[in-house]
Amino acid sequence: MDFNGIQIGPEIFAEILQGCVQNRDLFTGEQIHAQILKRGDHYCKNEYVETKLLIFYAKCEIFCVAMKLFDRLRRQNVFSWAAMVGLHCTMGCYQNALLGFIEMIQNGVFPDNFVLPNVSKACSALQLIEFGVGVHGYAVKMGFVDCVFVGSNLVDMYAKCGLLSDARKVFNYIPDRNVVAWNSMIVGYVQNGMNEEATEVFYDMRVDGVEPTRVTVASLLTASANLVVVEEGKQGHALAVLVGLEFDSIMGTSLINFYSKLGSIEEVELVFSRMVERDVVTWNLLISAYVRDGQIDKALNASHLMRLANLNFDSVTLSSLLTASANFRDIELGEECHGYCIRNNLGTEIVVASSIVDMYAKCNKIDDARRVFDLTKQRDLILWNTLIAAYADLGMSGEALKLFYEMQLDGVPVNLISWNSIILGFLRNGQIVEAERLFSEMQSTGFQPNVITWTTLISGMAQNGHGEKAVMLYKEMQEVGIQPNTSTIVGLLSACSDTALFPHGKSIHGHITRHLLFSFPSIITSLIDMYAKCGSIILAKKVFELALCKELCIYNAMIYAYALNGQAAKALELFKQMEDEGIEGDEITFTAVLSACNHSGLIDEGLDVFALILHKHQPKLRMEHCGCVISLLSHFGHLDEAFGLLLKLPFGLDAHILGSLLSACKIQGKIEIGEYLCQQLFKLEPENSGNYVALSNAYAAAGMWDKALNLRNLMKEKGLRKNPGCSWIQIGAEVHSFVASDTSHPQTEVIFESLSWLNKAIRQTDYAHIVGNTEISCS
């Protein structure tokens, strides 16, 4: 037109600028702007052209130029205000966007359906729901609420402010819902953890005949992953393929995230291989999936390929790799990651610093963890809690408590995680009274214990031999309305196993049945273990038979139950059944089977199992297996073979195995071997009085009274005392404990009379030939 001398009016330049806006073509737009300036005021001061120029620079996010043009406008109309409010939102200046909205109304310019979506977006970003409700009221008053774009943004605003019922009301009111409106509702539900509702809305959308977008399918996949529902997620994947959605970064990462959370690594790899573009987020998800699945080699290979693709690691990448090194106790990998962080100035990022601290702590390098913590200038709550938890996990309760108070002095308020870690530290260190005191202090400062707090206390009490306290805590937990989780139940069952609180164990079994918790392998395993330790092998077997899916841990528990109750033949039979079903045993399995053989004196069967380990499962061979075989041989007449096996052990000498051999030496009169064993035991456990007593008894049994007396005198010189034997029995709700030579029980005289009567009765019955000259002892 210009070349042919045809007059070009201002409206033509405005239309060309609109094309530049649509393509975000900054260079061409700037050339058009220059042409307008050359043609003088008739073009430059044309309201239509001025507005289009402002919109153009606003859409291209050239903030300074847009502001200058806006300030120079002779008349600021609704379109120019819409451009500026939108630009403020795009730049993240949400307060300025709302101030612009207010000023616009004050100047007599009424916002339209292009302004209101940006205003509601600013309200949600600032969580100003009251302001947002006012915007909603304005939309209703001005008749814009029927506009699908206004309605969709209102839905999004209410959802991001956590008001899902209000969001749903607005959504239901939109007359012609397009895919944006549907997506707003689905995304709102997912972001607020209402995954089932999100799935239902998705199905309603499909019934309504609306074609899904990447955002729709991505949201469905996220909801499916959170709900761990495989079929719905796979349907979302199939839908993406059917409607031809390209596997870009949005679609691909959503699919990888879904399959990763389900542990379907093959599907993760397949989706990744078909993605058309892979950014840092995509690679991070793949590496994280490998780490979560325990495939550290593949995670390292993926990180190497990521670098070859000219993509740098970020804090998420390094956190995943540091997590891998922590989980696998791979200090070399952890130190390499730490070095990369230092070289690339990532060590100062708090997320990375927390991962480094956690890595060193789990690799038993607590001093290095503390050094990293001390060098980190900005410490948030997560970093403090990470180090406190590290000390607590090691039972270093003093250091954990000191950090707990230092954190508060540093101006970082503690949270429930902090309290839970401190309580755990005391329990790990066996400081029951201190843990209880801290539990009370936590409540007095306004922190209400959660299920993790109660579980930590219950499990800690069980591990420290305070089963009754664990049961009482469980009752208190129920009284305050907190339901136990699987870890709580496992801790409770352990408490009942250790103290023979059989009635409580059965009541917990009832709770498991009522709350449909029988599908968890950890609970089934703990139930079998509890019944076995309480001597009820019949109930243990019933629990085993009721398990629908018998995993290795369940088989191990039942084999161990048979071993514990002297039913070695059944333990071996179950072991064979497990192998016939194609389930390969692990270290625990072999320990349980060999223990069963050891308790019942099945030498040939025990040696067969040991040979199986040596030939087919050599990497699974452990000290415990060798100890069981040595004990089996030594206690059933094959002491020389047992001693020979001891000298060939690849693990070095073990005090428990040496002690087992020593007791066999006493019975069989092998004093020379016993002396050798004791010399080794004195080196390994110089403060263990039991070793001195065992050798002394061996001397006494062989008639070597001088040596026995000398050893007893040596014990006195060292200040060592024999630990008294102890047993207990439960009658009703009360547990009665008995220690050797202790006469403090209130019914001691009655007990002694009963024992005396039993001794007489035994001698007068046919059982006398079984017990011989044995007498029931009151000691």
Buried (B, 14 or more C-beta within 10 A) or exposed (E): EEEEEEEEEBEBBBEBBEEBBEEEBBEBBBEBBEEBEEBEEEBBEBBBBBBBBBBBBBBBEBBEBBBEBBEEBEEBEBBBBBBBBBBBBBBEBBEBBBBBBEBBBEEEBEBBBBBBBBBBBBBBBBEBBEBBBEBBEBBBEBEBBBBBBBBBBBBBBBBBBEBBEBBBEBBEBBEEBBBBBBBBBBBBBBBBEBBEBBBBBBEBBBEEEBEBBBBBBBBBBBBBBBBEBBEBBBBBBEBBEEEEBEBBBBBBBBBBBBBBBBEBBEBBBEBBEEBEEBBBBBBBBBBBBBBBBEBBEBBBEBBEBBEEEEBEBBBBBBBBBBBBBBBBEBBEBBBBBBEBBEEEEBBEBBBBBBBBBBBBBBBEBBEBBBEBBEEBEEBBBBBBBBBBBBBBBBBBBEBBBEBBEEBEEEEBEBEBBBBBBBBBBBBBBBBBEBBBEBBEEBEEEEBEBBBBBBBBBBBBBBBBBBBBBBBEBBEEBEEEEBEBBBBBBBBBBBBBBBBBBBEBBBBBBEBBEEEEBBEBBBBBBBBBBBBBBBEBBEBBBEBBEEBEEBEBBBBBBBBBBBBBBEBBBBBBEBBEEBBEEEBEBBBBBBBBBBBBBBBBEBBEBBBEBBEBBEEEBEEBBBBBBBBBBBBBBBBBBBBEBBBEBBEEBEEEBBBEBBBBBBBBBBEBEBBEBBBBBBEBBBEBBEEBBBBBBBBBBBBBBBEBEEBBEEBBEEBEEEEBEEEEEEEEEBEEEEBEEBBEEEEEEEEEEEBEEEEEEEBEEBEEEEEEEEEEEEEEEEE
